[in-house]
Amino acid sequence: MNGIVLKTEKNKSIVLTQDGVYCRIPRKDFHMVGSTVRVGPSGGMATRPGSRSFRRNVVQAFAAAAACFVVLLGSIQVAGAWDRDAYSLYVDINPSLRFSVNGINQVVGVAPLNEEGIALIEEADLSGDVQTVATSIIETAEAQGYDLDDSITFTVVTEDPDTLAYIQEVAGSKLLGDKGVEVQVLICTPEEETEALLLGITPRKYKLAQRVARETSGLTFEEALKLNTGHLSALDQGEVSMEDPVIIV
């Protein structure tokens, strides 16, 4: 069975297989984000996505379409600065995308995480640095009719303060600000990204569930994961309370 590498770690790779199973397999030298690899019958540590809607979207995007929609962009060799996957950035509008970014903030790969994301990357210009590509993504989303009045979320997977500062600068940049777009920035550790992927959810939902559970009396993290992302975001922003009707996915 084939699978797509979503993330590489020191000794393991996280792969999404053709039948929608996430598994952690031993990393090989040729494993890169977006590459297609063979997964044995045992598959390694595996879990099916816990959210029905997420499972439907991701499996259709990566498996049912029988095509790899991960766009790997041309490399620019710069001595001392080239790192194929220095960090990852998740962009959530309604289309959800994962950027693989190198050591000089150039986007080297883009993966859609739902069907809407596929339609978005088919039209957007994906070449350039994070600010250029993010701007193109937002402009394309606007042209496709998405409501940009809702907050857009950047979830950056890093432990480097300089990277976080750069993403925060991009989120508040004039290019995005001129459109009146509000961009929320979340930070996620590589370990949290791994846990989120193996749970079958985006790092954004993982972080929101973590924060809402911590700040809501009587709500566990596991219970928070059962809420949809919109409800979690509303709870996080104080727009609703747990006494309001709860939406379960």
C-alpha angles and dihedrals in degrees: 000000000000127000140179121243108236098173139004124213131183096280104358140056126209110224133187108213129212093261094053100262121140114215139172113227134175110281119243127199092251094054111115130161107276097019120129115238137179116252119201125230093267092049094197122249104356140175134177117232111271097214118076094209093047091047091050094050098042096044092048091047098048106021117021091048087056090217136101107240092182105121112213110196129212115278124241110207110219116168112244094001106066113104113155095212108016091151142339131235126200117207115198121188100134089291104068123209138178118215121202106209130193131219094277094049095257114145107239099173140015125197124187115223097196140020092268088056091057092055090048098054091046089067106026126091104245101182122102139035126330094269093050095047094042090051091050091049092051093046090050092048089052091050089051090056103258116152108245092187087086115082117267116217128215112193110191120197106211146108092205114105092205091057091049091049090051093051091047089051091051091048091055096039124134091241091062096031093059088064092053089242117160111211121194116203121210124183122217130182120231088248091054090048089054092049091048094050092048089050089052095242136110119261087243091062091043092054094043092050090048093051097042091049091050093050099038118078114232095010117116125206090247091053091047090054089062091062118088119250094252092055092046091051091049090050091048091051092046092243093127136015134219088259089068119085109290121228114215122194 
